[in-house]
Structure formats: C-alpha cells, structure tokens
C-alpha cells in the first residue's frame, strides 16, 4: 500500500520471480516518477509537513480494484484510523476519511494552542540565551546516559528549587536530543506554566 512505501525507513522491492530490484533509496528516482511522491517524503520526513494537496497527488496514478481503495490507501498518510467498509463507494469513503482527519486536526489544535518551539525561543531570549556549558555537564553524567540507553526506566526527573535553572537545563537537553535523533524519530515537548509563575516549565517525550 502507499503508506507502506513511505513510512518504513527501509523498503525492498522484488520482481515477480523473486529477484531483488533494489530498495527505497536506490530506486528513489523511479518511485518518485511513478507515484508523484517527493524525494523528501521517501526519506522518512514527517508526512504531516506536506500540504494536503501534495499528499493527495500521491494517489493520482494509483490503480485499485475498487475506487474506494484509493481512500483507504491514504489512512496512514493522513494519520487516520478507520475500518474499511468495502463496497461503500468512493465518495462515502473519502467523506469518512475527511471527517476523521478534521476530527484529528481539531484535537491537535486543542492540545497545542501555542507553538512550543516559539515558547522555547522566547524563554531562551528572555533569560539571555542558552549556553552549552550550562547544560553539557548533565549529558555526560552516568544517570543521564543510563536513561538514554535503558529500555525499562523511561522517566528522567530533574528536581530543584525555583530559580535554579531547570527550564534552561531542559531546553539544552531538548536541543541535544533533537540533534541526536534519527530522521524517522520525532521529539515532542510542551511547556506547562505553574500557578503564579511567569516562566513555563518544560515537559517532553521521544
């Protein structure tokens, strides 16, 4: 399906006889020409960064047994989960797809009234900028390294009195994690402001 070509980091292609033809990287030019999919989408870039119209162009050349299958092939592309109703017709299938997609977009807007990236930039500017020397030390501690590699303990708790630099420390850790992630990984974070505080605190997850 369409999302299976895009979402996995590695995809291999074989002929009907079982001969290996190549992978998503070596056949990139041929795949892009046949599918209208942009090279950056094949390189595991987040699909949400592509405009809806561009993602819709990816199915222009698709041949399916039933017309509604084109709508089903977009489920992963738009991050939608719905049960296929075969023989429902292409119009109804796309109506259900867009209803689900708009529902997800509404939820995302409710969860993110502000852009955490802009909040982070504003906090760093307000406090005079982020200095690497102020947070690099924690990256090298055994506790932090164990947290990065452990599959069992996924909680990193940084606790200190107010005004000790926790927010700036976590801003630095966020930069460090962002720079070390693979292309297919996503780093999400948000700020929560405590009552009576003028500076939001940072929470995040990988």
Buried (B, 14 or more C-beta within 10 A) or exposed (E): BBBEBBBEEEBEBEEEEEEEEBEBEEBBEEBBEEBBBBEEBBBBBEBEEBEEEBBBBBBEEBEBEBEBBBBBBBBBBBBBEBEBEEEBEBEEBBEBBBEBBEEEEEEEEEEEEEEBEEBBEBBBEEBEEBEEEBBEEBBEEEEBEEBEEEEEEEEBEBEEEEEEBBBBBBBBBBBBBBEEEEEEEEBEBBBEEEEEEEBBBBEBEE
